[in-house]
């Protein structure tokens, strides 16, 4: 799915990009990065397509997703703040 098709699907599902990213616990910045690539990952494409179909059939997808109690994943990396300073002996 192209990023443009994804944006159109958001409109069909009646959800904004910020609300979509908050609902699925993925940073908006992360999703916006797919704009440069031109395509969204298959999982995101499948998810928004399901949201559109659910919306068209009168199913509240927001409630269903919220029941999953998804957690926002934090990056695990060696950032500057997490490095331990080496003491000279």
C-alpha positions as CSV (number, residue, x, y, z in Angstrom):
1,X,0.0,0.0,0.0
2,X,1.4,3.4,-0.9
3,X,1.5,6.1,1.7
4,X,-1.1,8.1,-0.3
5,X,-3.4,5.1,-0.3
6,X,-2.8,4.8,3.5
7,X,-3.8,8.4,4.0
8,X,-7.0,7.9,2.0
9,X,-7.8,4.8,4.0
10,X,-7.4,6.9,7.2
11,X,-10.1,9.2,5.8
12,X,-12.3,6.2,5.0
13,X,-11.9,4.9,8.6
14,X,-12.6,8.4,9.9
15,X,-9.4,8.6,12.0
16,X,-6.5,11.1,11.8
17,X,-2.9,10.0,11.6
18,X,-2.2,11.3,15.2
19,X,-5.2,9.4,16.6
20,X,-4.3,6.3,14.6
21,X,-0.7,6.3,15.9
22,X,-1.9,6.8,19.4
23,X,-4.5,4.0,19.1
24,X,-2.0,1.4,17.9
25,X,0.8,2.7,20.2
26,X,3.3,3.6,17.4
27,X,4.9,7.0,17.3
28,X,3.5,9.4,14.7
29,X,7.0,10.2,13.7
30,X,7.6,6.5,12.9
31,X,4.5,6.3,10.7
32,X,5.4,9.6,9.0
33,X,8.8,8.1,8.0
34,X,7.0,5.8,5.6
35,X,6.1,8.9,3.5
36,X,9.7,9.1,2.4
37,X,9.7,5.4,1.5
38,X,6.4,5.8,-0.4
39,X,4.9,2.7,1.2
40,X,3.7,1.5,4.5
41,X,4.6,-1.9,6.0
42,X,2.2,-4.8,5.3
43,X,1.0,-4.9,8.9
44,X,0.0,-1.3,8.9
45,X,-1.7,-1.7,5.5
46,X,-3.6,-4.7,6.7
47,X,-4.6,-2.9,9.9
48,X,-6.0,0.2,8.3
49,X,-7.8,-1.9,5.7
50,X,-9.5,-3.8,8.5
51,X,-10.4,-0.5,10.2
52,X,-12.0,0.7,7.0
53,X,-14.1,-2.5,6.6
54,X,-15.1,-2.4,10.2
55,X,-16.1,1.3,10.0
56,X,-18.2,0.5,6.8
57,X,-19.9,-2.3,8.7
58,X,-20.7,-0.3,11.8
59,X,-18.2,-1.9,14.0
60,X,-16.3,0.2,16.6
61,X,-12.7,-0.7,15.8
62,X,-11.4,1.8,18.3
63,X,-13.1,0.0,21.2
64,X,-11.8,-3.4,20.0
65,X,-8.2,-2.1,19.8
66,X,-8.4,-0.4,23.1
67,X,-9.4,-3.7,24.7
68,X,-6.1,-5.1,23.7
69,X,-4.3,-2.8,26.1
70,X,-1.4,-2.3,23.8
71,X,1.8,-0.9,25.2
72,X,4.0,1.7,23.6
73,X,7.4,0.1,23.1
74,X,10.5,2.0,24.1
75,X,13.7,2.0,22.2
76,X,16.4,-0.1,23.7
77,X,19.7,1.3,22.7
78,X,22.9,2.8,23.9
79,X,22.0,6.4,23.9
80,X,24.3,9.1,25.3
81,X,22.3,9.2,28.6
82,X,22.5,5.4,29.1
83,X,26.3,5.0,28.7
84,X,28.2,4.4,31.8
85,X,31.3,6.5,32.2
86,X,34.5,4.7,32.5
87,X,36.6,5.6,35.5
88,X,40.3,5.9,35.1
89,X,42.1,3.6,37.5
